[in-house]
Amino acid sequence: MISSRSPRQAIVRTSNWPKTMEDGLKPSMLSRYFASQRKHVSPEERIQATLSDLADSVCRTLHQTSQKHKPCARYLLEGLPRVDRQETLAWMAQAFDVMNFPQTLFFDTALLLDRYYACLPREDLSTADSQRRLLAAVCVAIKTGSNAETQLPLRQVVTHLGHDEVSFDDVIAAELCILRKLRYDVGTPTPYDFLEALSARLKDFQLSPENFSLADYLLQLSLADVIFHYRYPHAVLTAAALLLALSCTGAASAAHGVVLEDLALHCEDADQNGMLAQCSRELHALWTMACSQEQNLYVHHLKVKFAKRSLHAVSLLQAPLTPALLLCGARQGANPDLPELGNSSMTAYSGLRLNKAWTSSTAFSYVRRATDRERLWHEILRVAKGSQAPVTPLGLDRISQADYRRPRAASWCGQRPARTTVKAGAARSP
């Protein structure tokens, strides 16, 4: 079981539900996969067979709905400054982890807030308004999209998250404001929904348990760079994260081919003009930056959350040295004429053990070249760190330890803390 929700719950989540499969189209491998579950021993798996006639058209609708409601990054940054958004994400990463909310709730809430702040015309937002709207977005996500089962009533959840400082009636009023601004178009597909849909057929492979958690971590990490996160379709971004995870854990090339086949159902032109490869390279660069010592506050809390054993400690894994071989296994799975490379793509990741099946000289030649690139890459990083003007790609804000500011009492919900700084090594107030 790689996800808390079934593939059926992820695939059927669209605002426009298609009635039947389009006439004249040959059923895809995903549709055949669901059809093969009709005689499964498990009743839960047999339920998935009901999607066999709808999977193809629903995947296309999922992508179209996501593109229709995807916010503009430029408008978003005008409505919500980058620093305020980073601190809001940091609070969500901590609070949702403490409340043991499902991972999908994080994406639902973040997308709701991003869509709201990107809407025009904008309103003057005070600190109290931001607090109420953040809690209101959590309420909307719990009610409509996350399938979360909270042990406490919604009023008590809001009271606990708000530290008894925000009235529940004010939160409900802010919830109505969000719904009106978004024209009641809520529950729209998030990258997590695409992750579950693209992972539906991967259950038949003997994959490492870290795959899904690592892809989830990379998707949440992409939220740190709002320009990058909304530059590509969510289906392409999710496929890039999943292919990176599969490559880094040494998955078989057939698993990469499955992801590419199912991605074509969502977005047929995903690999045109190198869009998928470019997205993978930028996501790899973002991951490399997150592995460095200098991190912003959101990335710091995200790494702490995904360092837990329940999430397979994927944030402790080091990023691959180069994304050059990451799509090699994927293209190999999509094109049977390419030579078989086995698990050679795993050599790009130096933090995993070598597969015991690697006994041929060809396999060890890949290992030798990967080691040479590793030394060269570390030398480049060493020289770059000694330069006077380091360049930060992708717009990821770095905050050193000396730049951390003492938070105010109102900073629990993503407000900018006070500008007083603390000395390096000094204890920070809770």
C-alpha positions in Angstrom: 0.0 0.0 0.0 1.7 3.1 -1.2 -0.9 5.7 -0.4 -3.5 6.5 2.2 -6.2 6.9 -0.5 -7.1 4.5 -3.2 -6.4 5.2 -6.9 -10.1 5.4 -7.4 -10.4 8.3 -5.0 -7.6 10.2 -6.8 -8.8 9.6 -10.3 -12.5 10.5 -9.8 -11.7 13.8 -8.2 -12.6 16.2 -11.0 -15.1 19.0 -11.3 -16.5 17.8 -14.6 -17.3 14.1 -14.5 -17.3 12.4 -17.9 -20.1 10.0 -18.4 -18.5 7.4 -20.7 -15.3 6.7 -22.5 -14.9 8.3 -25.9 -16.0 6.2 -28.8 -13.4 4.7 -31.1 -10.5 4.9 -28.7 -8.6 1.8 -27.7 -8.6 1.2 -23.9 -5.3 2.2 -22.3 -3.1 0.0 -20.2 -4.5 1.8 -17.1 -8.0 0.9 -18.2 -7.0 -2.7 -18.7 -5.3 -2.7 -15.3 -8.5 -1.7 -13.6 -10.5 -4.2 -15.6 -8.1 -7.0 -14.5 -9.1 -6.3 -10.8 -12.7 -7.7 -11.3 -11.7 -11.1 -10.0 -9.3 -9.9 -7.3 -9.5 -11.6 -3.9 -9.7 -8.3 -2.0 -13.1 -6.5 -2.2 -11.3 -3.1 -2.1 -9.4 -4.0 -5.2 -12.5 -5.3 -7.0 -14.1 -1.9 -6.5 -11.3 -0.4 -8.7 -12.7 -2.4 -11.6 -15.5 0.1 -11.9 -13.0 2.7 -13.3 -12.0 0.6 -16.3 -14.5 2.3 -18.6 -13.9 5.8 -17.2 -10.1 6.0 -16.5 -9.0 7.4 -19.8 -11.5 10.2 -20.1 -11.2 11.0 -16.4 -7.5 11.4 -16.6 -7.8 13.9 -19.4 -10.5 15.8 -17.4 -8.3 15.8 -14.4 -5.5 17.5 -16.3 -7.9 20.0 -18.0 -9.5 21.0 -14.6 -6.1 21.4 -13.0 -4.9 23.7 -15.8 -8.1 25.7 -15.7 -7.8 26.6 -12.0 -4.0 26.8 -11.7 -3.1 30.3 -10.3 -0.8 32.7 -11.9 2.5 32.9 -10.0 3.0 36.6 -10.7 -0.4 37.6 -9.5 0.1 35.3 -6.4 3.3 37.0 -5.4 1.7 40.4 -5.8 -1.2 39.4 -3.5 1.0 37.4 -1.0 4.7 38.4 -0.7 7.2 35.6 -1.0 8.3 35.8 2.7 4.7 35.7 4.0 3.9 32.7 1.8 7.1 30.9 3.0 6.1 31.4 6.6 2.5 30.3 6.0 3.8 27.1 4.4 6.2 26.6 7.4 3.3 26.9 9.8 1.2 24.4 7.8 4.1 21.9 7.7 4.4 22.1 11.5 0.7 22.2 12.5 -0.5 19.5 10.1 2.3 17.2 11.2 1.3 17.7 14.9 -2.4 17.2 14.1 -1.5 14.1 12.0 -3.4 15.4 9.0 -3.1 13.4 5.8 -0.6 14.6 3.2 -3.4 15.5 0.8 -4.8 18.1 3.1 -1.5 20.0 2.9 -1.8 20.3 -0.9 -5.5 21.2 -0.8 -5.0 24.0 1.7 -1.9 25.4 -0.1 -3.7 25.4 -3.5 -6.8 27.1 -2.0 -4.7 29.9 -0.5 -2.6 30.4 -3.6 -5.7 30.6 -5.8 -7.4 33.0 -3.4 -4.5 35.4 -3.1 -4.0 35.3 -6.9 -7.5 36.4 -7.6 -8.3 40.0 -8.7 -9.4 42.4 -7.4 -7.4 42.2 -4.2 -8.4 43.3 -0.7 -6.4 45.0 2.0 -5.4 42.1 4.2 -4.5 42.7 7.9 -2.9 40.3 10.2 -6.3 39.2 11.7 -7.7 38.7 8.2 -4.8 36.5 7.2 -5.2 34.3 10.3 -8.9 33.8 9.7 -8.5 33.0 6.0 -5.7 30.5 6.7 -8.0 28.6 9.1 -10.9 29.0 6.7 -8.8 27.4 4.0 -8.1 24.5 6.3 -11.8 24.1 7.0 -12.7 24.1 3.3 -10.0 21.5 2.6 -11.3 19.2 5.3 -14.8 19.5 4.1 -14.4 19.1 0.4 -11.1 17.5 -0.7 -9.0 15.6 1.8 -11.2 12.8 3.0 -9.7 13.5 6.4 -11.2 11.9 9.5 -10.5 14.2 12.4 -11.1 12.8 16.0 -12.4 16.2 17.1 -15.3 18.3 15.8 -14.4 21.0 13.3 -15.0 23.8 15.8 -12.5 22.2 18.3 -9.9 21.7 15.5 -10.2 25.4 14.5 -9.9 26.4 18.2 -6.9 24.3 18.7 -5.1 25.5 15.6 -6.0 29.1 16.4 -4.7 28.9 20.0 -8.1 30.2 21.1 -7.3 33.6 19.5 -9.6 33.5 16.5 -13.4 33.2 16.8 -15.0 30.2 15.0 -17.7 32.5 13.6 -15.1 34.8 12.1 -13.5 31.7 10.5 -16.8 30.7 9.0 -17.3 34.2 7.6 -13.8 34.1 6.1 -14.6 30.7 4.6 -17.6 32.2 2.8 -15.4 35.0 1.6 -13.0 32.5 0.1 -15.8 30.5 -1.6 -17.2 33.6 -3.2 -13.9 34.8 -4.4 -13.2 31.4 -6.0 -16.8 31.2 -7.3 -17.3 28.0 -5.3 -14.8 26.1 -7.5 -13.1 24.1 -4.7 -11.8 20.6 -4.5 -9.7 21.1 -7.7 -7.0 18.6 -8.5 -3.6 19.0 -6.7 -0.2 17.4 -7.5 -1.0 14.8 -4.8 -4.0 13.6 -6.8 -1.8 13.1 -9.9 0.7 11.3 -7.7 -1.9 8.8 -6.6 -3.2 8.4 -10.1 0.2 7.9 -11.7 1.1 5.4 -9.0 -1.9 3.2 -9.5 -0.2 0.6 -11.6 3.1 0.7 -9.7 1.7 -1.6 -7.0 2.5 -4.6 -9.3 6.2 -3.8 -9.1 8.4 -4.7 -6.2 9.4 -1.1 -5.5 11.3 0.3 -2.6 8.9 1.7 0.0 10.7 5.0 -0.2 9.4 5.8 -3.7 6.0 7.3 -2.9 7.3 9.2 0.2 10.3 10.6 -1.8 8.0 11.8 -4.6 5.7 13.3 -2.0 8.6 15.1 -0.4 9.8 16.5 -3.8 6.3 17.8 -4.6 6.0 19.6 -1.2 9.5 20.9 -1.7 8.5 22.4 -5.1 6.0 24.6 -3.2 9.0 26.6 -1.8 9.5 28.1 -5.3 6.2 29.4 -6.4 7.4 30.3 -9.9 8.7 26.8 -10.6 5.7 25.1 -8.9 3.2 26.7 -11.3 5.4 26.9 -14.4 4.6 23.4 -15.5 1.3 21.4 -15.5 0.8 19.5 -12.3 0.8 16.3 -14.2 4.2 17.0 -15.6 5.6 18.2 -12.2 4.3 15.0 -10.5 5.7 12.7 -13.2 9.1 14.4 -12.8 9.0 13.9 -9.1 8.0 10.3 -9.4 10.6 9.5 -12.1 13.3 11.1 -9.9 12.2 8.9 -7.0 12.1 5.8 -9.1 15.5 6.5 -10.6 17.1 7.2 -7.2 15.9 4.0 -5.6 16.9 1.8 -8.6 13.5 0.9 -9.8 13.2 -1.2 -13.0 12.9 0.5 -16.3 9.5 -1.0 -16.8 8.2 1.1 -13.9 9.4 4.3 -15.6 7.6 3.2 -18.8 4.4 2.8 -16.8 4.6 6.4 -15.5 5.2 7.8 -19.0 2.3 5.8 -20.4 -0.1 7.0 -17.8 1.2 10.6 -18.1 0.3 10.5 -21.7 -3.3 9.9 -20.7 -3.3 13.2 -18.7 -1.2 15.3 -21.0 -0.4 14.1 -24.5 2.2 16.7 -25.2 4.0 16.3 -21.9 7.3 15.3 -23.5 7.2 17.7 -26.4 10.0 20.3 -26.5 11.7 18.6 -23.6 9.2 19.9 -21.1 9.4 16.8 -18.8 13.2 16.7 -19.0 13.5 20.4 -18.2 11.1 20.1 -15.3 13.1 17.1 -14.0 16.3 19.2 -14.2 14.8 22.1 -12.3 13.3 19.9 -9.6 16.7 18.1 -9.3 18.4 21.5 -8.8 15.8 22.5 -6.1 16.4 19.2 -4.3 20.2 19.8 -4.4 19.7 23.2 -2.8 17.5 21.7 -0.1 20.3 19.3 0.8 22.7 22.2 1.5 23.1 23.6 5.0 21.5 27.0 4.2 17.7 26.6 4.0 14.6 28.7 4.4 12.3 28.1 7.3 9.7 26.1 5.3 12.3 23.7 3.9 13.8 23.2 7.3 10.5 22.1 8.8 9.7 20.0 5.7 13.0 18.1 6.1 12.3 17.5 9.8 8.9 16.1 9.0 10.1 13.8 6.2 13.0 12.6 8.4 10.6 10.5 10.4 10.7 6.7 10.1 7.0 6.6 9.2 7.9 8.5 6.0 11.0 6.4 5.4 13.4 9.3 6.3 13.5 10.4 2.7 14.6 13.9 3.5 17.9 12.4 4.8 18.7 11.1 1.3 21.2 13.0 -0.8 20.1 14.3 -4.2 21.6 12.6 -7.2 24.7 14.2 -8.6 23.3 14.7 -12.0 19.9 14.3 -13.6 21.5 13.1 -16.9 20.6 9.4 -16.4 17.3 10.0 -14.6 15.1 9.7 -17.7 17.3 7.0 -19.3 15.3 4.2 -17.7 12.0 5.9 -18.5 12.8 6.3 -22.2 14.1 2.7 -22.2 10.8 1.5 -20.8 8.8 3.5 -23.4 11.0 2.3 -26.4 11.7 -1.5 -26.5 14.3 -1.0 -29.2 16.7 0.7 -26.7 19.3 -1.5 -25.1 18.6 -2.8 -21.6 20.5 -1.0 -18.9 19.1 -2.7 -15.9 19.5 -0.7 -12.7 22.3 1.5 -14.1 20.3 4.7 -13.4 20.8 4.0 -9.7 24.5 4.8 -10.0 23.6 8.5 -10.1 22.6 8.3 -6.5 25.6 7.6 -4.2 23.6 7.2 -0.9 22.2 3.7 -1.8 23.9 0.4 -1.7 24.9 -1.2 -5.0 22.5 -3.9 -6.3 23.9 -7.4 -5.8 22.9 -8.2 -9.3 25.5 -5.8 -10.7 28.3 -8.2 -11.6 29.0 -7.3 -15.2 31.8 -5.1 -16.2 29.4 -2.8 -18.0 27.5 -2.1 -14.7 30.8 -1.3 -12.9 31.8 1.0 -15.7 28.7 3.1 -15.0 29.7 3.1 -11.3 33.1 4.4 -12.2 31.8 7.3 -14.3 29.3 8.2 -11.7 32.1 8.4 -9.1 34.2 10.7 -11.4 31.2 13.0 -11.8 30.7 13.0 -8.1 34.3 14.2 -7.5 34.0 16.9 -10.1 30.6 18.1 -8.8 31.9 18.4 -5.2 34.9 20.3 -6.5 32.5 22.8 -8.3 30.5 23.2 -5.2 33.6 23.8 -3.0 34.8 26.5 -5.4 31.3 28.0 -5.6 30.9 28.2 -1.8 34.2 30.2 -1.6 33.0 32.9 -4.1 32.0 36.3 -2.9 28.7 36.4 -4.7 27.0 33.0 -4.8 24.1 32.5 -7.2 20.8 31.1 -5.9 19.0 29.4 -8.9 15.2 29.0 -9.1 14.4 31.8 -6.7 14.6 29.7 -3.6 15.0 32.0 -0.6 17.8 31.0 1.6 17.8 32.1 5.3 21.0 31.6 7.3 21.0 31.0 11.0 21.9 34.6 11.7 18.9 35.8 9.7 16.3 34.0 11.8 14.1 36.4 13.5 12.3 36.0 16.8 8.6 35.3 16.0 5.8 37.3 17.4 2.8 35.7 19.2 0.8 36.1 16.0 3.4 34.3 13.8 1.7 30.9 14.3 -0.4 31.3 11.2 2.2 32.5 8.7 2.6 36.2 9.6 5.9 37.8 9.2 7.8 37.7 12.6 9.3 40.7 14.3 12.5 42.0 12.7 14.7 41.6 15.7 17.5 39.2 15.0 19.2 36.7 17.3 22.8 36.0 17.3 24.1 32.8 15.7 24.0 29.9 18.2 21.5 31.6 20.5 18.3 29.8 21.5 15.2 30.8 19.7 11.9 31.5 21.4 9.2 28.9 20.8 
